[in-house]
Amino acid sequence: MDKRRLTALATRAIAGDTGAFEEFYVEHARSILFHVRSLIVDKENYLDVAQEVVLEMLEHIGQLREPAAIRGWMHQIIRSTCASHNRGLMKDERHLDTTHPSEALEAVKDDRWESDPEAATMAKTDGNELFSIVSRLPLQYREIVVQRYYDDLSYKEIEEAQGISVTNVSTRLQRAMKAIRKELEKTSTEPNGSGGAEKTF
């Protein structure tokens, strides 16, 4: 979605146009699902948490002052909703060991990844393997990767969503990609590509 259309949709949604909000949601639904799935501990409940995110957005869209900042605002809500959800699970250890499904990752792989060498490397990697690696990155790196390569946010939009400088965005992204490449290299040197899924960063 180009920036002019995005801003126009956001302006209408802020003014109470539910149709505009629905159109924005349809455009970003896959990104919301993947981001939620990458952040919560109990991956199997990502649909319920994503619904909470959408309801939270719908309730507070009228408070957004800058229409052009809607995607950064969306990611702030995703982060806070997922963090709140995870805190509620900390007393239940059954949720601390989960699988890392890849369907959402496969859904957001598209041609735009080929324009970025780092993204191209990720696009050529098995979805389940890549999702597992990204999910095990430290949170500050995981979010940067999701926002940049799955949600296609600009460095400026990530800066607004994360509350950090563009320089820090670039630094974290470089470190995240270095960690991903390192894990991919380890996996490629192991028999049958096994063993990497159990490692942590």
HELIX and SHEET records of a PDB file:
HELIX    1   1 LYS A    3  ILE A   14  1                                  12    
HELIX    2   2 THR A   18  LEU A   39  1                                  22    
HELIX    3   3 LYS A   43  ASN A   45  5                                   3    
HELIX    4   4 TYR A   46  HIS A   60  1                                  15    
HELIX    5   5 ILE A   61  GLN A   63  5                                   3    
HELIX    6   6 PRO A   67  ALA A   69  5                                   3    
HELIX    7   7 ILE A   70  LEU A   89  1                                  20    
HELIX    8   8 GLU A   93  HIS A   95  5                                   3    
HELIX    9   9 GLU A  103  VAL A  108  1                                   6    
HELIX   10  10 ASP A  111  SER A  115  5                                   5    
HELIX   11  11 PRO A  117  ALA A  123  1                                   7    
HELIX   12  12 GLY A  127  SER A  135  1                                   9    
HELIX   13  13 LEU A  139  VAL A  145  1                                   7    
HELIX   14  14 VAL A  146  TYR A  150  3                                   5    
HELIX   15  15 TYR A  155  GLN A  162  1                                   8    
HELIX   16  16 VAL A  166  SER A  188  1                                  23    
HELIX   17  17 PRO A  191  GLY A  193  5                                   3    
HELIX   18  18 GLY A  196  GLU A  198  5                                   3    
END                                                                             
